[in-house]
Amino acid sequence: MATQGTSRRELLASSAALAAAAWLVPSARALAWQDEKKPVPGERRKFGKTDMQVGVLGFGGAEIGYEPAEQATVDRLLNGALDAGLNVVDTAECYRESEVLIGNAIAARRKEFYLFTKCGHTSEPPKDGPDWSKEGVLQSIERSLKRLKTDVIDLVQLHSCSLEELKNGGCIEGLEQAKKQGKTRYIGYSGDSTTAKWAIESGRFDTLQTSINICDQECLELTLPLAAARQMGVIAKRPIANAVWRYDAKPDNSYHVEYWRRLQELKYEFAVGDKRNDAGPDGAAGVAMRFTAMQPGVHVLIVGTTKPTRWAQNAELLRAGPLAKELVDSIRARWKSASKPDWTGQT
């Protein structure tokens, strides 16, 4: 993988200012993009102990699979994002045709980006559902290699399996074998709460993908400090809380309901009234994304879309840089005062 931009030492310091430093200092290439008036996602961050230098804004492949998107749309979306600086693409075998769409769109540009996927679930006939056995994990990885049209994946992650399955160990053994065989360069766990904590403490994973956003802050104290101490690469999923401020009433989409309920009690000023529709960096989406991006220990945000212009728009929001400390403090204070014991990380 050819690294784009200027590399930096991993930022594991506890202050938000240090976490934001690599974000704000532009590389020579980033300055060139600015001169061309192209959106810039920011400086690269060293992805834990791996050899990867990841851009702050990555692409998540769930939406293009679940919505679903046409191949021509995905071609335009991903090639345009790569041209503008994207270098992390994250997907999963169970995101329907997501891997196929991604493979068709950008396999020819494989050296320009880091490719992450997840295993343990499948939607491929005749099986549909979880398989956490060692053999099931290895078979899942083989399918992903074919669908993504690549010989090696940069990171394969267990897709939110239970604590019981982690302790059984077969799924981890499958990942470790795939790594030894050179089918994946690194292995990770994607999940939340106390199960993610166990995964970190096991010492068997290179990376953690977990939910981090204005409506999901359990990890900021429970898991992120532990992951940072172990120099794990950290991927933030759901970084804009599914944009649940869009809904006046309880959403029909069950995936969004829990965050919508929480937001009704959190009552952030930037997520009500006209701010909900403000497309600028100080609107709801801009504040939410910038809040997640500046959390200590976070390396890359995975944001999904089916709209070809959306990645560039999100990159533009990040160009505004860190939030004011007072705003960050108010978001954290509101969470601590309003959150309930059952407001755990959402898978």
C-alpha positions as CSV (number, residue, x, y, z in Angstrom):
1,M,0.0,0.0,0.0
2,A,1.5,3.3,-1.0
3,T,1.1,5.8,1.8
4,Q,-0.4,9.1,0.8
5,G,0.4,12.3,2.8
6,T,2.9,12.8,5.6
7,S,3.0,10.2,8.3
8,R,2.8,10.9,12.0
9,R,3.6,9.1,15.2
10,E,0.5,7.5,16.8
11,L,-1.4,9.9,19.0
12,L,-2.1,8.2,22.3
13,A,-2.0,11.3,24.5
14,S,-5.0,11.9,26.6
15,S,-5.7,15.5,25.6
16,A,-8.0,16.4,22.8
17,A,-5.4,18.9,21.5
18,L,-2.9,16.2,20.9
19,A,-5.5,14.0,19.4
20,A,-6.3,16.8,16.9
21,A,-2.8,17.7,16.0
22,A,-2.3,15.2,13.2
23,W,-5.7,16.2,11.8
24,L,-4.9,19.8,11.4
25,V,-1.4,19.9,10.0
26,P,-1.8,19.5,6.2
27,S,0.6,17.5,4.0
28,A,2.0,18.9,0.8
29,R,-0.5,16.9,-1.1
30,A,-3.3,18.2,1.1
31,L,-2.2,21.8,0.4
32,A,-2.4,21.0,-3.3
33,W,-5.9,19.8,-2.9
34,Q,-6.9,22.9,-1.0
35,D,-5.5,25.0,-3.9
36,E,-7.7,23.0,-6.2
37,K,-10.6,23.7,-3.9
38,K,-11.1,19.9,-3.3
39,P,-12.3,18.7,0.1
40,V,-9.5,17.3,2.3
41,P,-10.2,14.7,5.0
42,G,-7.1,15.7,6.9
43,E,-3.7,14.3,7.8
44,R,-2.9,10.6,8.1
45,R,-2.8,8.9,11.4
46,K,-0.6,5.9,12.3
47,F,-3.1,3.1,12.8
48,G,-1.9,1.6,16.1
49,K,1.0,-0.7,15.9
50,T,0.3,-1.6,12.2
51,D,2.2,-0.2,9.3
52,M,-0.9,1.6,8.0
53,Q,-1.3,5.4,7.8
54,V,-5.0,6.0,7.6
55,G,-7.0,9.0,6.6
56,V,-9.4,10.3,9.3
57,L,-12.4,9.7,7.0
58,G,-13.0,6.2,5.7
59,F,-15.8,4.7,3.7
60,G,-18.3,2.2,5.2
61,G,-19.8,-0.3,2.9
62,A,-23.1,-1.2,4.7
63,E,-25.4,1.3,2.9
64,I,-24.4,0.3,-0.6
65,G,-25.2,-3.3,0.2
66,Y,-28.4,-2.8,2.2
67,E,-30.1,0.0,0.3
68,P,-28.9,-1.2,-2.3
69,A,-26.8,0.8,-4.8
70,E,-26.3,0.3,-8.5
71,Q,-22.8,-0.6,-9.7
72,A,-22.4,2.6,-11.7
73,T,-23.2,4.6,-8.6
74,V,-20.6,2.8,-6.5
75,D,-18.1,3.1,-9.3
76,R,-18.5,6.9,-9.3
77,L,-18.7,7.2,-5.5
78,L,-15.5,5.2,-4.7
79,N,-13.4,6.3,-7.6
80,G,-14.2,9.9,-6.9
81,A,-13.4,9.4,-3.2
82,L,-10.1,7.8,-4.0
83,D,-9.2,10.7,-6.3
84,A,-10.0,13.1,-3.4
85,G,-7.8,11.2,-0.8
86,L,-9.9,8.3,0.6
87,N,-7.6,5.5,1.7
88,V,-9.7,3.2,3.9
89,V,-12.6,1.1,2.7
90,D,-14.5,-1.0,5.3
91,T,-17.2,-3.6,4.5
92,A,-18.4,-7.0,5.6
93,E,-19.4,-10.3,3.9
94,C,-22.9,-10.0,5.3
95,Y,-23.6,-6.6,3.8
96,R,-25.3,-8.3,0.9
97,E,-23.6,-7.3,-2.3
98,S,-21.3,-4.7,-0.8
99,E,-18.1,-6.7,-1.3
100,V,-19.0,-7.5,-4.9
101,L,-19.7,-3.8,-5.7
102,I,-16.5,-2.7,-4.1
103,G,-14.4,-5.3,-5.8
104,N,-15.9,-4.4,-9.2
105,A,-15.5,-0.7,-8.6
106,I,-11.9,-0.4,-7.3
107,A,-10.0,-3.7,-7.4
108,A,-7.9,-2.2,-10.2
109,R,-6.8,0.5,-7.8
110,R,-6.0,-1.9,-4.9
111,K,-2.6,-0.4,-4.1
112,E,-4.2,3.0,-3.4
113,F,-6.3,2.1,-0.4
114,Y,-6.5,-0.1,2.7
115,L,-9.2,-2.8,2.5
116,F,-11.0,-3.9,5.7
117,T,-13.8,-6.5,5.9
118,K,-15.6,-8.5,8.6
119,C,-16.3,-12.2,8.9
120,G,-18.6,-14.5,11.0
121,H,-21.9,-13.8,9.2
122,T,-22.9,-14.7,5.7
123,S,-25.7,-13.9,3.4
124,E,-24.5,-16.3,0.7
125,P,-26.7,-19.3,0.0
126,P,-27.2,-21.9,1.3
127,K,-26.2,-20.5,4.6
128,D,-27.6,-17.3,6.0
129,G,-26.5,-16.2,9.5
130,P,-23.6,-16.5,11.9
131,D,-20.9,-19.1,11.9
132,W,-18.2,-18.5,14.5
133,S,-16.4,-21.8,14.1
134,K,-12.8,-21.8,13.0
135,E,-13.8,-23.4,9.7
136,G,-16.7,-20.9,9.2
137,V,-14.4,-18.0,9.7
138,L,-11.8,-19.3,7.2
139,Q,-14.5,-20.0,4.6
140,S,-15.9,-16.5,5.1
141,I,-12.5,-15.0,4.5
142,E,-12.1,-17.1,1.3
143,R,-15.4,-15.8,0.0
144,S,-14.4,-12.2,0.8
145,L,-11.2,-12.5,-1.1
146,K,-13.0,-13.7,-4.2
147,R,-15.8,-11.1,-3.9
148,L,-13.3,-8.2,-3.3
149,K,-11.0,-9.5,-6.1
150,T,-7.9,-9.4,-4.1
151,D,-5.2,-11.8,-2.9
152,V,-4.9,-10.3,0.6
153,I,-7.1,-8.1,2.8
154,D,-5.4,-5.5,5.1
155,L,-7.7,-6.2,8.0
156,V,-10.3,-8.9,8.8
157,Q,-12.4,-8.4,11.8
158,L,-14.8,-10.6,13.8
159,H,-18.2,-9.1,13.3
160,S,-19.6,-8.5,16.7
161,C,-19.7,-12.0,18.0
162,S,-20.7,-12.7,21.6
163,L,-18.4,-12.9,24.6
164,E,-19.2,-16.6,24.8
165,E,-18.0,-17.1,21.2
166,L,-14.8,-15.1,21.9
167,K,-14.0,-17.2,25.0
168,N,-14.7,-20.4,23.0
169,G,-11.8,-19.3,20.8
170,G,-12.5,-21.0,17.5
171,C,-13.3,-17.8,15.7
172,I,-10.1,-16.1,16.9
173,E,-8.1,-19.2,15.9
174,G,-9.6,-18.9,12.4
175,L,-8.5,-15.3,12.1
176,E,-5.0,-16.1,13.4
177,Q,-4.6,-18.9,10.9
178,A,-5.7,-16.7,8.0
179,K,-3.1,-14.1,9.2
180,K,-0.4,-16.8,9.2
181,Q,-1.4,-17.9,5.7
182,G,-1.1,-14.3,4.4
183,K,-4.7,-13.9,3.6
184,T,-5.1,-11.0,6.0
185,R,-2.3,-8.7,7.2
186,Y,-4.0,-7.8,10.5
187,I,-6.9,-9.1,12.6
188,G,-9.4,-7.1,14.7
189,Y,-12.6,-7.2,16.7
190,S,-15.7,-5.2,15.8
191,G,-18.0,-4.8,18.7
192,D,-18.9,-2.9,21.8
193,S,-19.2,-2.7,25.6
194,T,-17.9,-5.4,27.9
195,T,-17.3,-7.8,25.0
196,A,-15.1,-5.3,23.3
197,K,-13.3,-4.8,26.6
198,W,-12.6,-8.6,26.8
199,A,-11.3,-8.6,23.2
200,I,-8.9,-5.8,24.0
201,E,-7.6,-7.4,27.2
202,S,-7.1,-10.8,25.4
203,G,-4.2,-9.3,23.5
204,R,-5.0,-11.3,20.4
205,F,-6.3,-8.4,18.2
206,D,-4.5,-5.7,16.3
207,T,-7.5,-3.4,16.0
208,L,-10.9,-2.5,17.5
209,Q,-13.9,-1.2,15.6
210,T,-16.5,0.2,18.0
211,S,-19.5,2.7,18.2
212,I,-18.4,6.2,19.1
213,N,-20.7,9.2,18.8
214,I,-22.6,11.9,20.6
215,C,-25.3,9.3,21.5
216,D,-22.9,6.4,22.3
217,Q,-20.1,7.4,24.7
218,E,-19.7,4.4,26.9
219,C,-16.4,3.4,25.1
220,L,-14.7,6.7,25.9
221,E,-14.1,5.5,29.4
222,L,-14.6,1.7,29.2
223,T,-12.6,0.6,26.1
224,L,-10.7,3.4,24.3
225,P,-8.1,4.0,27.1
226,L,-7.4,0.3,27.1
227,A,-7.1,0.1,23.4
228,A,-4.8,3.1,23.4
229,A,-2.6,1.6,26.1
230,R,-2.2,-1.5,23.9
231,Q,-1.5,0.6,20.8
232,M,-4.5,-0.9,18.9
233,G,-5.8,0.7,15.8
234,V,-9.3,2.1,16.5
235,I,-12.1,2.5,13.9
236,A,-15.1,4.5,14.9
237,K,-18.4,3.1,13.6
238,R,-21.6,5.0,13.6
239,P,-19.6,8.2,14.0
240,I,-22.6,10.5,13.4
241,A,-25.1,8.5,15.4
242,N,-27.0,7.5,12.3
243,A,-28.0,11.2,11.9
244,V,-31.1,10.5,14.1
245,W,-31.8,14.2,14.6
246,R,-33.5,14.0,11.1
247,Y,-36.5,12.3,12.6
248,D,-39.3,14.3,14.2
249,A,-41.0,11.1,15.4
250,K,-39.7,7.6,16.3
251,P,-38.1,6.2,13.2
252,D,-39.4,3.1,11.5
253,N,-35.8,1.8,11.0
254,S,-35.0,-0.2,14.1
255,Y,-31.3,0.4,13.7
256,H,-31.9,4.1,14.4
257,V,-34.4,3.8,17.3
258,E,-32.1,3.5,20.3
259,Y,-30.1,6.6,19.3
260,W,-33.2,8.6,18.6
261,R,-34.5,7.8,22.1
262,R,-31.3,8.8,23.7
263,L,-31.2,12.1,21.7
264,Q,-34.6,13.0,23.0
265,E,-33.1,13.1,26.5
266,L,-29.7,14.5,25.6
267,K,-31.3,17.5,24.0
268,Y,-28.1,18.9,22.5
269,E,-28.5,22.5,21.3
270,F,-26.8,21.7,18.0
271,A,-29.2,18.9,17.2
272,V,-32.5,20.8,17.4
273,G,-34.3,23.4,15.3
274,D,-32.6,24.7,12.2
275,K,-29.3,23.2,13.3
276,R,-30.6,19.8,12.3
277,N,-30.6,20.8,8.6
278,D,-27.4,23.0,8.8
279,A,-25.0,21.4,6.3
280,G,-22.1,23.3,7.6
281,P,-19.4,22.2,10.1
282,D,-21.3,23.8,13.0
283,G,-24.6,22.0,12.1
284,A,-25.6,18.7,13.7
285,A,-23.7,16.5,11.3
286,G,-20.6,18.6,11.4
287,V,-20.5,18.8,15.2
288,A,-21.2,15.1,15.6
289,M,-18.5,14.0,13.1
290,R,-15.9,16.4,14.5
291,F,-16.7,15.2,18.1
292,T,-16.0,11.6,17.2
293,A,-12.9,12.4,15.1
294,M,-11.1,14.2,17.9
295,Q,-11.5,11.6,20.6
296,P,-8.1,10.4,21.9
297,G,-7.1,7.1,20.4
298,V,-9.5,7.2,17.4
299,H,-7.8,6.8,14.0
300,V,-10.4,6.6,11.4
301,L,-14.2,7.2,11.1
302,I,-16.2,4.8,8.9
303,V,-19.1,6.7,7.2
304,G,-21.4,5.0,4.7
305,T,-23.4,6.5,1.9
306,T,-24.9,5.7,-1.5
307,K,-24.6,9.3,-2.7
308,P,-21.5,9.9,-4.9
309,T,-21.0,13.4,-3.6
310,R,-21.5,12.6,0.1
311,W,-17.9,11.5,0.9
312,A,-16.5,14.9,-0.4
313,Q,-19.1,16.8,1.6
314,N,-18.2,14.9,4.8
315,A,-14.5,15.5,4.1
316,E,-15.3,19.2,3.9
317,L,-16.9,19.1,7.3
318,L,-13.7,17.7,8.8
319,R,-11.7,20.5,7.3
320,A,-13.2,22.8,10.0
321,G,-10.9,21.1,12.5
322,P,-11.6,20.4,16.2
323,L,-14.6,21.6,18.1
324,A,-14.1,24.3,20.8
325,K,-13.2,22.7,24.1
326,E,-16.2,24.3,25.7
327,L,-18.5,22.5,23.3
328,V,-16.8,19.1,23.8
329,D,-17.0,19.6,27.5
330,S,-20.7,20.4,27.3
331,I,-21.4,17.2,25.2
332,R,-19.6,15.1,27.7
333,A,-21.3,16.7,30.6
334,R,-24.7,16.3,29.1
335,W,-24.0,12.6,28.5
336,K,-22.8,12.0,32.0
337,S,-25.9,13.7,33.5
338,A,-28.5,12.2,31.1
339,S,-27.2,8.7,30.3
340,K,-28.8,5.6,31.8
341,P,-27.0,2.4,33.0
342,D,-28.4,0.6,30.0
343,W,-27.0,3.1,27.5
344,T,-24.3,0.6,26.4
345,G,-22.4,0.6,23.2
346,Q,-24.6,-0.4,20.3
347,T,-23.6,-3.2,18.0
